[in-house]
Every structure is written in structure tokens, then in C-alpha cells.
Amino acid sequence: MTQLISLDRAPPGKDTQLRIVINSVTGVLADGTSVNVTVPDSELKTVTPFDLAGGGSVAITMNFDLASSVHGADDMWTFRPVLGSIEIARASRPWPR
């Protein structure tokens, strides 16, 4: 999934972490059945230093390890996000304004 998260302008400089808040998760089983998924801790913090240059855009790609993040037992499903990788790069094109 690729999504533009924010158009806010950040000052140039070095950032040391990313914080992501996950409020809800919708689950669908292989047979098409929708399930309720609980998110016990909605904030995910990463220690990923990166530089923001002035006058440009930064593309941040986060890959979640879903096999390690989704836990199910009986009819109860839980999402505890586990990041597989993070890539941070200067965007090749600016986001639309």
C-alpha cells in the first residue's frame, strides 16, 4: 500500500525517529469473512535517522511483517505491528499540492 500521509512542511535537518499511530485494522479471512481486529498498542516508534533536505520531498516506504504482526486464536484477532523494513529516499517527483 502506498499512501500520502502528510503534506506538512518540515524544516530541513536531521530526524531521528518516525512515529506511526494505527487506530484500527480491518481483517478479511481467505474465505472472504470479515473479522474484528484489536490493536492493543496503537503507537509504533522507530529509531531511523534520516536527513530532510530543504525544498524537496521524501518518500518513506514501510513494509510490515504481517506474518509476525497478526495473531489469531478462536474468534479473536490482534494486530501488533512488526516492521520488516524501512526505506527513506528523496522522492523522484514532488507530491501534488
One Martini backbone bead per residue (centre of mass of N, CA, C, O) as a GRO file, in nm:
protein
   97
    1MET     BB    1   0.097   0.036   0.022
    2THR     BB    2   0.025   0.369  -0.088
    3GLN     BB    3   0.060   0.682   0.103
    4LEU     BB    4  -0.027   0.997   0.173
    5ILE     BB    5   0.021   1.144   0.484
    6SER     BB    6   0.169   1.438   0.430
    7LEU     BB    7   0.200   1.807   0.360
    8ASP     BB    8   0.385   1.889   0.557
    9ARG     BB    9   0.630   2.106   0.666
   10ALA     BB   10   0.969   2.053   0.714
   11PRO     BB   11   1.252   2.116   0.837
   12PRO     BB   12   1.560   2.112   0.788
   13GLY     BB   13   1.730   1.803   0.876
   14LYS     BB   14   1.756   1.586   1.151
   15ASP     BB   15   1.609   1.275   1.201
   16THR     BB   16   1.539   0.993   1.447
   17GLN     BB   17   1.218   0.941   1.401
   18LEU     BB   18   0.922   0.740   1.386
   19ARG     BB   19   0.561   0.791   1.409
   20ILE     BB   20   0.291   0.558   1.439
   21VAL     BB   21  -0.066   0.554   1.403
   22ILE     BB   22  -0.296   0.285   1.485
   23ASN     BB   23  -0.645   0.262   1.509
   24SER     BB   24  -0.715   0.048   1.272
   25VAL     BB   25  -0.828  -0.288   1.167
   26THR     BB   26  -0.899  -0.482   0.881
   27GLY     BB   27  -1.031  -0.810   0.836
   28VAL     BB   28  -0.969  -1.086   0.593
   29LEU     BB   29  -1.033  -1.383   0.504
   30ALA     BB   30  -0.991  -1.622   0.263
   31ASP     BB   31  -1.326  -1.653   0.254
   32GLY     BB   32  -1.427  -1.329   0.314
   33THR     BB   33  -1.430  -1.288   0.611
   34SER     BB   34  -1.498  -1.066   0.850
   35VAL     BB   35  -1.285  -0.916   1.107
   36ASN     BB   36  -1.196  -0.838   1.419
   37VAL     BB   37  -0.934  -0.604   1.515
   38THR     BB   38  -0.696  -0.559   1.755
   39VAL     BB   39  -0.520  -0.261   1.896
   40PRO     BB   40  -0.331  -0.235   2.177
   41ASP     BB   41  -0.088  -0.059   2.030
   42SER     BB   42  -0.095   0.233   1.833
   43GLU     BB   43   0.217   0.288   1.875
   44LEU     BB   44   0.495   0.340   1.651
   45LYS     BB   45   0.849   0.320   1.691
   46THR     BB   46   1.142   0.453   1.532
   47VAL     BB   47   1.500   0.419   1.472
   48THR     BB   48   1.546   0.647   1.192
   49PRO     BB   49   1.776   0.809   1.052
   50PHE     BB   50   1.730   1.131   0.877
   51ASP     BB   51   1.737   1.355   0.603
   52LEU     BB   52   1.625   1.691   0.540
   53ALA     BB   53   1.579   1.863   0.265
   54GLY     BB   54   1.540   2.140   0.108
   55GLY     BB   55   1.288   2.155  -0.136
   56GLY     BB   56   1.162   1.859  -0.087
   57SER     BB   57   1.102   1.513  -0.105
   58VAL     BB   58   0.996   1.227   0.092
   59ALA     BB   59   1.027   0.875   0.081
   60ILE     BB   60   0.833   0.639   0.274
   61THR     BB   61   0.893   0.288   0.325
   62MET     BB   62   0.676   0.041   0.473
   63ASN     BB   63   0.726  -0.292   0.592
   64PHE     BB   64   0.517  -0.538   0.697
   65ASP     BB   65   0.507  -0.820   0.913
   66LEU     BB   66   0.228  -1.004   0.906
   67ALA     BB   67   0.305  -1.280   1.032
   68SER     BB   68   0.399  -1.118   1.308
   69SER     BB   69   0.135  -0.916   1.354
   70VAL     BB   70  -0.077  -1.148   1.329
   71HIS     BB   71  -0.320  -1.270   1.573
   72GLY     BB   72  -0.489  -1.593   1.628
   73ALA     BB   73  -0.783  -1.698   1.833
   74ASP     BB   74  -1.037  -1.812   1.730
   75ASP     BB   75  -1.221  -1.495   1.729
   76MET     BB   76  -0.937  -1.359   1.791
   77TRP     BB   77  -0.777  -1.053   1.684
   78THR     BB   78  -0.432  -0.927   1.645
   79PHE     BB   79  -0.240  -0.614   1.615
   80ARG     BB   80   0.127  -0.620   1.604
   81PRO     BB   81   0.350  -0.426   1.480
   82VAL     BB   82   0.597  -0.534   1.230
   83LEU     BB   83   0.886  -0.440   1.095
   84GLY     BB   84   1.075  -0.515   0.813
   85SER     BB   85   1.108  -0.224   0.659
   86ILE     BB   86   1.297   0.082   0.574
   87GLU     BB   87   1.260   0.349   0.332
   88ILE     BB   88   1.468   0.639   0.255
   89ALA     BB   89   1.393   0.893   0.006
   90ARG     BB   90   1.421   1.088  -0.242
   91ALA     BB   91   1.196   1.209  -0.437
   92SER     BB   92   1.132   1.206  -0.785
   93ARG     BB   93   0.861   1.347  -0.700
   94PRO     BB   94   0.633   1.560  -0.626
   95TRP     BB   95   0.375   1.617  -0.451
   96PRO     BB   96   0.072   1.708  -0.464
   97ARG     BB   97  -0.106   2.022  -0.379
   0.00000   0.00000   0.00000
